[in-house]
Every structure is written in C-alpha cells, then in structure tokens.
Amino acid sequence: MIFDRNDNKEVIALLGAGAMGTAIVRRFASGRKILLGDISEANLKKVSDDLRYSGIDVETMIVDALDKGSVEAFADKAKELGEVKYYVHTAGASPSQASPEHILKLDMVATGHAIDAFGKVMTRGGAALIISSQTGYMLPIPYEIEQQLLNTATDELLNNEFIKENATNSGKAYMIAKRVNHLQVMKAAATSFKERGARINTISPGIIVTPLAYDEFNHPGNTYQVMIDHSAVERTGSIDEIAEAGAFLLGEHAGFVTGTDLLIDGGVIAAIRSGAYRLH
Ligand SMILES: NC(=O)c1ccc[n+]([C@@H]2O[C@H](COP(=O)([O-])OP(=O)(O)OC[C@H]3O[C@@H](n4cnc5c(N)ncnc54)[C@H](O)[C@@H]3O)[C@@H](O)[C@H]2O)c1
C-alpha cells in the first residue's frame, strides 16, 4: 500500500523524540517527511510506530546530542532526505535527572552544536524552534556577561568564568543553560539563519506534564506544586498548548518573528518578578 506517491517531500527534523517534540512536529507532518533523532532506540521505535500508524512518512536515526559529530551527521542526513523546512530541538535533561556537568553539556553545548549544524542546512523560508525553559528567566545574568556568552563559540562555552562560578548545582546549571539557549538563538537568527533566509526562535515552557516533568514532581523537595499554586492560571500546561505556539512560530504567520523567545509558563515568571512568589 502506497500512502503517498510524492517522493520530493520537505523534511522536518526533530532531535529529541520526546513528548513535546512529537506533539510539535505532528502539526506539520502531513505531506512531509519527518526525521526523528534520539539517543533512545526505544523512544524512536515508539514514536515512529505511532507516526506511521497515522500515515506519516518517518525515518529514524540514533543520535547522541552530546557528540558533535553525531549531531552534524543528523543535520547532513536531513539535508540528504530533502529540503530542510523545519528543525525542532527538544533533546534535554531536567535538573533532577542529571549532574550540573551533564546539563551544561546537553542543554547548552549540544543545543549550540545543533543550532550550528542546522544553520548550515536549512532551506530558504525554513524555520527552527528550540525548546528552552521558563528557568531561563530565573537567574539574572548581567548584560555584559550575556553579550560575552552570545559571542562565545559553542565549543568554548564551558570555559566561561561566569558559568564555572555559577553553575554550582543542577538547578543553577539548568537556569544558565536555558538562558544561554535564548542567546544562541538570537545570535543564529542574526547570522547563520539570516544567511540561509531561515528563521529561528525559542519557546520557554513552564511546567508541562511529560515524563521529564514527572521526574521533577517525584523528586524530593520539588517546588513544582508551589509554583503551580502561585502561578496566575494555577495549573500545569500541556504538550498541545506548546505545540499550538510552536505551530505559530514555525508557520507562515510568524514570518516577521525571529531571534526571539516566547515564554509560556502560566504566569510563573510574572509571579516571581512581581514578588508574589519568591524562589529559594
Ligand atoms: N516538561 C516540562 O515541564 C519542561 C519545561 C520546560 C522545558 N522543558 C524542556 O523541553 C525539552 C523536552 O522535554 P520533554 O518534556 O518533551 O522531555 P522528554 O524526556 O519527553 O524528551 C526529551 C528527549 O530527549 C532525548 N535525549 C536525552 N538525552 C539525549 C541525547 N544525549 N541525545 C539525543 N536525545 C537525547 C530523550 O531520550 C527524550 O526522548 C527539554 O529540553 C526540557 O528541558 C520541559
């Protein structure tokens, strides 16, 4: 049975075949080819089976985001398959899942390598979306340090003095990594993505119920319940709400939007900034 005879399809590449990423790419899947990359073979199988049963053209590739060569091979594979119209990056680990070193390498450096690699293969009119986090707003970084970080090559980020002095635990490493994602995207929008005629943005989700968030809920001393209680909307978010915003940012109605972040947190950061909720 041939579902689709068109073999000249645009490609959507997703690195991190998790809950949020899958919900986002599904919005654009019809008539396109999806290339899924993940370190977990089990995740790739589960997600690709689900997509295939919806009639979606999907290929998979084992990718270790921590390995720059593996990420570059993933971008090359996407280009081989067709015009790379969308790139979505959700490979990450949360504070309760990993050490500060691992978080900096995965959530910050690996994300930078992926932005660098896809900045070389996106098609004109394409768009990328990097999933950051509300925590990117939780540890203010002085402007001049941000400028320094924005202009630091991805491979040099771990040598930055501010990062070395401040990423003292997994929570702080995560806050820094996710803020650096905003800066990486700002830089790429103005340079590599501009040169290719493509756009790139971040979404900073608040508490979204996924397996990753469950690890945080079950972690002793977690502050998620307090955040939910102090947020304006007093609830968690869903992957569908992130996918809806992702569809806007990747889609044609956002043609004037690039190099920016969309915070979708139910008002947690507003509560912190206004003093209604104090982070410990
Ligand atoms: N769920 C939330 O509440 C929440 C909130 C804010 C930000 N985020 C961010 O959203 C992103 C996606 O989170 P999710 O909730 O969909 O999680 P998820 O665990 O469902 O997805 C993450 C995926 O990344 C993959 N991955 C991990 N290490 C990898 C590696 N080295 N190489 C390749 N793939 C790797 C995992 O196998 C998994 O499939 C993460 O960056 C996370 O930090 C999540």
The ligand as an SDF file (V2000), in Angstrom:
LIG
                    3D

 44 48  0  0  0  0  0  0  0  0999 V2000
    8.2860   19.0830   30.5610 N   0  0  0  0  0  0  0  0  0  0  0  0
    8.4920   20.2550   31.1020 C   0  0  0  0  0  0  0  0  0  0  0  0
    7.8480   20.6490   32.0780 O   0  0  0  0  0  0  0  0  0  0  0  0
    9.5310   21.1680   30.5270 C   0  0  0  0  0  0  0  0  0  0  0  0
    9.5070   22.5100   30.9270 C   0  0  0  0  0  0  0  0  0  0  0  0
   10.4330   23.3790   30.3890 C   0  0  0  0  0  0  0  0  0  0  0  0
   11.3470   22.9260   29.4670 C   0  0  0  0  0  0  0  0  0  0  0  0
   11.3560   21.6210   29.0960 N   0  0  0  0  0  0  0  0  0  0  0  0
   12.3500   21.2280   28.1000 C   0  0  0  0  0  0  0  0  0  0  0  0
   11.6920   20.6660   26.9950 O   0  0  0  0  0  0  0  0  0  0  0  0
   12.5490   19.7470   26.3310 C   0  0  0  0  0  0  0  0  0  0  0  0
   11.7720   18.4600   26.0290 C   0  0  0  0  0  0  0  0  0  0  0  0
   11.2870   17.9540   27.2090 O   0  0  0  0  0  0  0  0  0  0  0  0
   10.1290   16.8520   27.2870 P   0  0  0  0  0  0  0  0  0  0  0  0
    9.3540   17.2160   28.4970 O   0  0  0  0  0  0  0  0  0  0  0  0
    9.4600   16.6520   25.9750 O   0  0  0  0  0  0  0  0  0  0  0  0
   11.0420   15.6100   27.6940 O   0  0  0  0  0  0  0  0  0  0  0  0
   11.1860   14.1490   27.1470 P   0  0  0  0  0  0  0  0  0  0  0  0
   12.0200   13.4400   28.1760 O   0  0  0  0  0  0  0  0  0  0  0  0
    9.8730   13.5880   26.7380 O   0  0  0  0  0  0  0  0  0  0  0  0
   12.0680   14.3910   25.8170 O   0  0  0  0  0  0  0  0  0  0  0  0
   13.4530   14.5710   25.8360 C   0  0  0  0  0  0  0  0  0  0  0  0
   14.0540   13.6410   24.7940 C   0  0  0  0  0  0  0  0  0  0  0  0
   15.4460   13.9130   24.6970 O   0  0  0  0  0  0  0  0  0  0  0  0
   16.1130   12.6840   24.4980 C   0  0  0  0  0  0  0  0  0  0  0  0
   17.5070   12.7780   24.8630 N   0  0  0  0  0  0  0  0  0  0  0  0
   18.0510   12.8700   26.1020 C   0  0  0  0  0  0  0  0  0  0  0  0
   19.3970   12.8780   26.0250 N   0  0  0  0  0  0  0  0  0  0  0  0
   19.7050   12.8080   24.6940 C   0  0  0  0  0  0  0  0  0  0  0  0
   20.9250   12.7660   23.9680 C   0  0  0  0  0  0  0  0  0  0  0  0
   22.1160   12.7980   24.5870 N   0  0  0  0  0  0  0  0  0  0  0  0
   20.8730   12.6810   22.6260 N   0  0  0  0  0  0  0  0  0  0  0  0
   19.6910   12.6200   21.9740 C   0  0  0  0  0  0  0  0  0  0  0  0
   18.4980   12.6450   22.6140 N   0  0  0  0  0  0  0  0  0  0  0  0
   18.5070   12.7390   23.9580 C   0  0  0  0  0  0  0  0  0  0  0  0
   15.3580   11.7110   25.3890 C   0  0  0  0  0  0  0  0  0  0  0  0
   15.6030   10.3520   25.0350 O   0  0  0  0  0  0  0  0  0  0  0  0
   13.9240   12.1490   25.1510 C   0  0  0  0  0  0  0  0  0  0  0  0
   13.3150   11.4420   24.0870 O   0  0  0  0  0  0  0  0  0  0  0  0
   13.7790   19.5880   27.2300 C   0  0  0  0  0  0  0  0  0  0  0  0
   14.8140   20.3850   26.7250 O   0  0  0  0  0  0  0  0  0  0  0  0
   13.3140   20.1560   28.5590 C   0  0  0  0  0  0  0  0  0  0  0  0
   14.3870   20.7060   29.2910 O   0  0  0  0  0  0  0  0  0  0  0  0
   10.4680   20.7410   29.6030 C   0  0  0  0  0  0  0  0  0  0  0  0
  1  2  1  0
  2  3  2  0
  2  4  1  0
  4  5  1  0
  4 44  2  0
  5  6  2  0
  6  7  1  0
  7  8  2  0
  8  9  1  0
  8 44  1  0
  9 10  1  0
  9 42  1  0
 10 11  1  0
 11 12  1  0
 11 40  1  0
 12 13  1  0
 13 14  1  0
 14 15  2  0
 14 16  1  0
 14 17  1  0
 17 18  1  0
 18 19  2  0
 18 20  1  0
 18 21  1  0
 21 22  1  0
 22 23  1  0
 23 24  1  0
 23 38  1  0
 24 25  1  0
 25 26  1  0
 25 36  1  0
 26 27  1  0
 26 35  1  0
 27 28  2  0
 28 29  1  0
 29 30  1  0
 29 35  2  0
 30 31  1  0
 30 32  2  0
 32 33  1  0
 33 34  2  0
 34 35  1  0
 36 37  1  0
 36 38  1  0
 38 39  1  0
 40 41  1  0
 40 42  1  0
 42 43  1  0
M  CHG  2   8   1  16  -1
M  END
$$$$
